[in-house]
Amino acid sequence: MAPDSNPASAGVRVENREGAKRLIDKQAFLRGTGWVAVSRWIPLLVTWPISIALARVLSPQDYGYLALISVFTKFGRIVAEGGVSNTVVLGPTFTTEEYGSLYGFSLCSFALIGVLLCAIAFPVQSIYGQAGLANVMWVLAAGFLLEGASLVPTALLRRRMQFRQIAGVEVLRVLVDSISTLSLALAGWKYWALVIGYLSGALVGTLAVLLFAKIPLRRPQLSLWKKIRTRTSRLLTASMANFTAQSSDAWVGGLVVSAQALGGYSFMANLARSPVDKLSGIVTFASTALFGNVRESHEQIARLLDRLCAMIALIMFPIFAGLALVAQDLINGAFGSHWESFIPVLQIMCLQAAVVPIATAMDNALIATGQDRVFAENGLLAVFILPPSFFICGHIWGASGLAIAGLMPLPVVTVRRLLALKKAINYDMLGCGRVMG
């Protein structure tokens, strides 16, 4: 970038420990954030009306089938990914041949996990006593090849800052998924509509991302894996711990509540999390880019984190407070009376969902300041708290108990986050202005 007579117009200069200047391109950052926002919120405008229509056509039990199976498929996806995606995005620069080798490794890994999922399909069906689960698992396991085919190309697009292309692929994928699911549901395909709709979107999205990325496929290289295994193993451990804790509502809940109760809980949780997932995606992109560029300046990280948390609270708290207050009228009017018993679940999930983006921003600040150990420990702590909480609360209060159990780790992990940030960057959420002077 050419020097600018007015540095403030081009970017923000930050001193690092050696005294050199680092330039953050504000325009490029804002454009990238804008495209990420487009890819999150435009599909939401489409999926919400379709979700309302699906809720009137499908039953809670149909959603319960997918809630049970998604635990195994999502966990398998984390294992198959093995930290490769984040290594491509955040790791050292590789040659074209090395990226092709990582691509080959990813395809092999996803194919292997897909085979393992097929092997456990009947045992899973026997454990939960739900006929037809094995067939659905076999079909979704086949989709693992699509996941493996798109993982490294998508990560490479992110590294190249090709956010416009990523946004286009995401919008296309969601549109195909939603329209296919609704069409099949109206045709009477029940839970198979959700399965085939997902695979349709995944197929179109994979083809589109391959068109943009143009990455060669090469044989996996053991020497390259040895070079990145330390980093990928840490990322994999943290991801597995967090997923195990967060998904225990389904695999534990499936043992203590009926498929209908689990499906109702899952639907209401997804309804509450939909806007959160979109905002969290933007927060993850924004905070990672910002904290990564100013990671040598703890003062800047504290300032940015304080402003980011304030902005999130200003947007999200009123939204979820309003959603909780109108939950009864919304569910009865939009989704139908057969969902009425799950209204308390939505109200409880609003409380949990409101703080997720703030926690995401704090976790990214911890990682940027070298406190990723605290992030991983919080994940392991949640593993010990959540499963027994889901079992006990679900057994006593059913679907509402699952929602209550999800709140249990929040006080502990939040205090740990704040103490770690206070120690690392002298950050104080309640008085950052005083801390920063």
N, C-alpha and C positions, 0 to 999 in steps of 0.2 A: 504494500500500500504506500502510495506516495505521501511525503510529509504534507501536513496541512498547517496553514498559518493559524488556524483556529482549532486547536486540539479538541476542544469540547464538542465541535460540530462533527468530528470524525469518530470519536470514541472516548474512552476513559483510560488514562494512563495510571498504572499502578506500580509502585515500587516493589521489587522483590528483594530478597535478602542480600543479593550481591550489588544492589543499587542500580540495576539495569531497569529500563522502562519496558512495560508490557502494554500493548495496545489492544483494547477490546473494541471490536467493530459493532457499534450500537445498531446501525442500520441492518447489517447482516443478521444480528441476533434477533431483532424485532421482526424481520421478515420471516426467519425460520420459526419463531414462536407463533407468528400469525398463521403459517401454513399448518403447524401442528394443531392449533386451535380449530382451524377449518376441518381437519381430518377427524377431530373428536366431536365437534358440536353439530355439524351438518348431518352426519348419520344419526345423531340422537333425535333430531327433528323428524326423521323418518321412522326410526325404530319405536319411538314412544307410541304413536298412533297404531302401528302394527302390533305392538305388545298388547295394547288394549283390545284390539280385534282378536288376537290369539287367546287372550285370557277368557274371552267369551266363547271360544270354540273348543279349546283344550281344557282338560281337567287338572286339578292339583296333582293327581297321581301321574299324569304324563310328565310334568316337570320333575316329579320325584324320581322317575327313572333316570333322567339325565343328571340330576343332582348326585345320585349315587355313583354313576359311572364316571362323571367328570373328575371325581377325586382321583381315580386311578389314572385316567388319561392325562390330567394336568401334572400329577406327580411324575408319570413317565416322561412327559415333555421336559420337565426340569432336569431329570437325570440324563436324558438324551442330549439336551442342549449343553450340559456340562460346563457352563460358563464361557462357551465359545463366542456367543453373541457379544457379550460385554468386552471380551478380549479383542474382538475385531474393532469395536467402536472406540474403546478407551486404551487399548494396548499399543505396542510399537507398530510402526509401519512395516508391512510385509510386501514381498514381491507379488506380482500377478500369479506366479506359479504357486507360491505359498498360500495365497488366498484360495486358489483352486484346490490345494491339498486340504485345507480346512473345510472346504465345501464337500469334498469327498468323505472326510471323516464324519461330518454332520449327517450326510445321507446314510452312511453305514450305521451310525449310532441310532438314528431314528428307526431304521428298518429293524434293527435288533430289538429295540424296546417294543416295537409293534408286534413282533413275533411273541415276545414274552407276555404281552397283554392278551393276545389270543390264547396263550397257554393257561392263563389264570381265569379265563372267562367263566368256565363252568364252576370252579370253586367259589368265585364271587357270587354267582347266581345261587348256589346252595346256601351260602352263609346268610344272605339277605332274604332268601325265600321268595324272590320275585321272578316269575316266569318271563322269559324273553330277554333278560339282561345279557345273557351270553351272546345272543345274536347282535344286539346293539354294540357290544364291546368289540366284536369281530369287525363290524363295519367301521367303527371309529378308529380302530387300530390300523386299518388300511389307510386312513387319512394321515397317518404319521409320515408316510412318504412325502406327502404334500408339505407338511411342516418342515421336514428335513431339507426339502428342495428350496424353500423360501428363507430359511434362517440366515445363512451367511450372506446371500444377496441383499436381504433387507438391512442387515447390519452394515454392509458395505455402503449402501445408499445413505445411511445415517452418518457414517464416517465422512463421506464426501459432501455432507450438508445438502443433499438433494431432497429437501423437505417437501418441495412442491410435488415431486413424483411420488413420495411416500404418502402424501395426503391424497393424491388421486387414486392410488392403489387401495387405500383404506376405505375411501368413500365407495369405490366400485365394489369392493368385497362385501361391505355391509349391505349395500343395496341389493345385490344378488342374493345374499343370505336371507334378508328379511322378506323379499318378494317371493322367493322360492318356498320359504317356510310357510308363509301365509297361504299361498296357492295350494300347497299340499294339505295343510290343515283344513281348509275349506272343502277339499276333496275327500276328507275323512281318514287321513293317514295317521292321525293321533300323534304319539310321540315320535314316530318315524319322520314326521314333518320337520321336527327340530333337528333330527340327525342328518337327513338328506339336505336340508337347507344349509346347515353348517358346512357340509362337504362341498356343496355347490359354490358357496362363497370362498372357501379355501382354495378350490381349484382355479377359479377366475383370478383371485388375488395372487396365487403363485405364478401363473402364466404372465400376469402383468409385471410383477417384480422382476422376473427373469428377463423380460423384454428390456427393462430399464437398466438393470445391473450389468448384464453382459459379462458374466464371470465364467471362466473356463472350469471344467470339472477335471480334477486330477486325482491320482491315487494318493491316499493318506500317507504322510511321511512320519515315521517314528521320531526322527530327529527334531522335527518341528513340534511335535507333541511334548517332547521333553523340555523344549524351550519355554512352553507356556503352561506346563502342568501345575506349577506352584500357584500361579494366579488363578487359573481355572478351578483348582481344587478349593481355594478359599471362597470363591464366588459360589461354587456349587454347594458347599456346606451351609453357607448363609441362606441361600435360596431354598434348600431342602428344609431347613429348620423353620423358616418363616411359612413356607407352604404347608408343612405338616400341622403347624399350629392353626393357621387360618382355615384349612380345609377340614379340620376335625369336627366342625359342625355337621358335615355330611356323613363322614364315615363312622363317627360315634353316634350322631343323631339317628342314622339309619338303623341302629341297633335298639334304640329305646323308644322311637316314635314310629307311627305308621308312614307308609309311602305318601299318603295324602297330606299328613301333617308336615312331612319333610318337604314335599313339593310346594305347599303353601308358604312355608318359611323361606324356601329358596326363591320363590317368585317375589315375595315382599322384600327380601334382602337385595335382590337384583334391581328392583324398582328403586330402592333407596340409594343403591350404589351407582346407578347409571350416571347421574350428573357428577358424582364423586370420581368415578373412573376417568371421565373425560377431563375434569379439572386436574386430577392427580397426574394424568399423562402430560398435561401442559406444565404443571409444577415440576415434575421430574425433569423434563427437558430444560425448562428455564433455570431451575436451581442448579442442575448439573453443569450447564454451560457457564452460569455466572460464578458459582463457587470454584469451578475448575480454573477459570481465568484469574481469579483473585485469591487463590489458595495460599499464596505467600503472605497475604495481608489479613491477619485475624480480625483487625478492626473493620475492614471492608466486609468480611463475611458476616460479622455480627450486625452491621448496619443493614446489609441486604436481607439477612434472615429476619430481622425485626420488621422491615417493611413488607416482606413477602407474607409473613404470618398475619400482619395487620390487614393486608389486602384480602387474604383468604377468609379471615374471620368476618370482615365487612360484607363479603359476598355470600359465604356459605351459611353462616349462622341464621340470618333472616330467612333464607330459602328453606332450611330444614325445620325451623320453628314453625313457619307457615304450613309446610307439608304435614307436620305432625298434628297441627290444629285442624286441618281440613281432611284428615285421613279418612274419617268415617264417610263423609259426603263423597269424597273422591272414589273410594272403593265401591260403595253401593251404586253410585251413579255411572261410573265408567266401566267397572269390571264385572258387576253383577253380585247378587246376594250370596252366591255360593262361596265367595271369598270373604264374607263378612267376619267370620270367626278369626281371621288372620290380621284384622286391623291393629290390635295391640302390637303385633310383630313389627309392622311398618313404623309405628310410633317409637318403639324402642330402637329400631335400626337407624332412625333419623339422628338420634343422639350419638350413636357410634360413628355414623358416616360423616357427621359434621367435622370431626377432629382428624379424619384420615389425611387430608391434604396437608395439614399443619405438621403431622407426624412425618409425612414424606419429606417435606422441606427440612425438618430437623435431622432426619437420618442422612440426607445428602450432605448437610453441613458437617455432620460427624465424620462421614467418609472423607470429605475434602480436607478435614483437619487431622487426618490420621487416626481417628477414633473408630475405625470400622470394627474393632474388637467389641466395643460397646453395642454396636448395631447387631453383630452376630450373637452376643450374649443375650440381648433382649429377645431375639428369635428363639433361642434355646429356653429362655425363661417362660416364654409363652407356650412352648411345647409342654412344659410341666403343669401349667395352669389351665389351659383351655380344654384339653380332652376330658379330664375328670369333671370340670365345670359343666361341659356340655352333657356329660352322662348324668350327673346328679340333677341339674336344673331341667334337662329334657325329660327325665323320668318323672319329675314332680309336676312340672307345668306344661309339658308338651312343647309345641312350636314356640310359644312365648318364652318358655324357659331357655330354649336355644338362643333366642335373641338376648336375653338377660346375661347368659354365660359369656357372650362375646364381649361384654363390658369389663369382665373380671380383671384382665391384665392391665387395663389402661392406666390406673393410678400408679402402679409400680413402674411400668416401662416409661411413663411420662416423667416421673421424678428422676429416673436414671438418665434419661435424655438431657434434662435440664441441668443436672449436676455435672454431667460430662461436658456439656457446652460451656457451663460456667468455668470449669477447670481449664478447658482447652482454649477458649477465646474470650473469657470473662463476659459471657453473654448472660443477660438477665431479662427474661421475657417481660417481667412486670416493671422493669425500669431500665431498659436498654439505653435510653437517653442519658441517664445518670451515669451508667457504667462507662458509656463511650465518651462522656464529658462533652 
